[in-house]
Amino acid sequence: MATQSMVLAGFGGQGILFAGKLIAYAGLIEGREVSWLPSYGPEMRGGTANCSVTLSDEAIGSPLVVEPMVLMALNQPSLDKFVNAVLPDGIILADSAMVPNIPEVDGVKVCALPATTMAEEAGLKGLANVIMVGRLFAETGFCKRETLDAAIEKCVPPKKAAMIEKNKQALEIGIQSAQ
């Protein structure tokens, strides 16, 4: 599998760093080279948050992703900031419940889904980030399906073990949204 570079961005508290960690752990489980670089404003919750994730079969030269193949945007400011950096033939995933203005981008596949609304309707409030990871998986196949479940089990802390099944449900909602 080729190198996959991604930028995930949104407000602090939307689970951007957790989503990036899920993707990175999936890469680790499959024995790939992985880079996960979080970045967040000083405000934390409500401020900006993004992370660069790279999965590769070769050594990764820099953890910073300047020209991503994938942009996952969970709010309008994040989409606006990174939309022009996405490489041709790349993918933009946007939570249309939080991103009202999603542009068409020449040479880039744009996938809009109301992940926040979908999470709330499924009784999974706060898991829009995982729904978006599910959609990313459906669009790119960045790992094997069972690897994602294993990554969830690894990333959800023991004190929140009750959330493992809910995260898996959210993942499945995201995957199904592509059909």
N, C-alpha and C positions, 0 to 999 in steps of 0.2 A: 504494500500500500504506500502511496506517495506521502510526502509531508503534507500535513493539514495544519494550517495556521488560522487561529480564530481570535476575535475580540468579542467579549461578552460585556455589555455595559448597561447600567441603569442607576437607580437611586440606591443609596445604602439602605439595607433592610429588605431589599427585594430578592436576596439570595443569589446575587450574581457570583460572588466568590464561591459559594457552595456549588453552583452549577458548573463552574470552571473546574472545581475540585473533582466533581463526579466524572467529567470528561477525562481529566488527567489520570485519575485512578483507573479508569477503564483502559487507558493506554498502558499504564504500569502493569496491570494484571495480564495484559496480552504481550508483555515483554518489549514494548516499544520504547524509544527514547521520548522523554516527556519534559516539557517546560510549562510551569504554571506561575505566572507573575501577577500578583494582585496589586491594585492601585486604588486608593480611595482618598477622598477629601477629608479634611480634619473634622468635619461635622459628623461623620459616620452615618447613622440612620438619618435619611432624608438628604444627605449630601450625595455627591457623585461617587460611583464605584464602578470599576471595570477590571477585567483581568485578561491577560494575553495567555492563550493556551496553544501549545504546539505539540503535535504528535508526529513522530517520524520514525523511519526505519534506519536513519542515519543520525550521526551526531548533530546536535542543534547548536549552531554558532552563537545565537543570541536569544535570550528569553523574550525580548521585546518584539511584538508583532506590529509592524508599521503598515504593511500591506496585507491585510487578512484575506483569506479565501472565504471566510465566514464572518459575518457580523450578526450577533444576536443583540437586539436593542429592546430594552424593557421600558424605555421612556423616550419622549420626544427629543430632549436635549442630547441624549446619547446617540440617537439615530442621526441627528443633525451634525454632530461632531465627527462621526466616523463614516458616514455614508459614502463620501467621495474617496475613501481609502481602499474600499473593497476592490479586489482585482477582477479583471474581466473573467467571465465564466464562474464567478463566485456566487455566493448566496447571502441574502439578507433575510433574517428572520426577525419579525417585529411583532410585539404584543399590541395588536390593534385596539385593545381596550385602554391602553395607556399611551399609544402613539397615534394621534388622530391624523397626522399628515405623513403618509407613506408614499414617497415618490416612485415612479417608474425609473429604473436605472438601466441604460443601454448595456447589454451584454452581461447583466447580472440578474439572477433569478431572485424575485422578491416574494417571500411567503409571509402573509399577514394572517395571524390568528389571534382571536381575543382570549389569550391564555388566562388573564386575570379573571375574566367572567367565567370561563370554562371551569377554573379551579373552584370558584365560589359556588357555582351551580352543582358541582359534584361533591360539595361538602369538604373541599380540600383547600380552604382559604390559606393563602400564603405559599402555595405550591405551584404558582404560575411558572416559576423558574424551571421546575422539573418537567412540566408540560412542554416547555420550550426545548429542553434537552431531548425529550422524546421525539419532537418534531425534527430536531437537528439530526437525530439518529435515522429517522425515516428518510430524510433528504440525502444524507451523506453516507450512511453505513460506516461511521468512523470506528466501529468495533463490532463484535458479535453481540447479539441480543442478550445472551445469558451473562455476558461480561458486565453489562449495565446493571443487572440485578445484583451481581457481586460487588460492584462499585458502590451501590446504594448501601448495602450491608456494611461495607467498610467505612463509608463516609458519615453515616448517621451515628452519632455518639451513643454509647451504651445507655446513658441516662434518658435518651429519647428513642429507645428501641421500639416503642409503640408507633413511631412514625415511619418505620421501614415499609410496612405494607401500604400506607398512604402514599409514600413516595413512589412505590412501584405502580400504584393505581394512576398517579399523575403521569408517570412515564408512559403508561399504556394509552392514556387519553391523548397525549402528544403524538404518539406513533399513529394512532387511529385517525388523527386529524388530517393526515396526509392522503387518506384514501377517499 
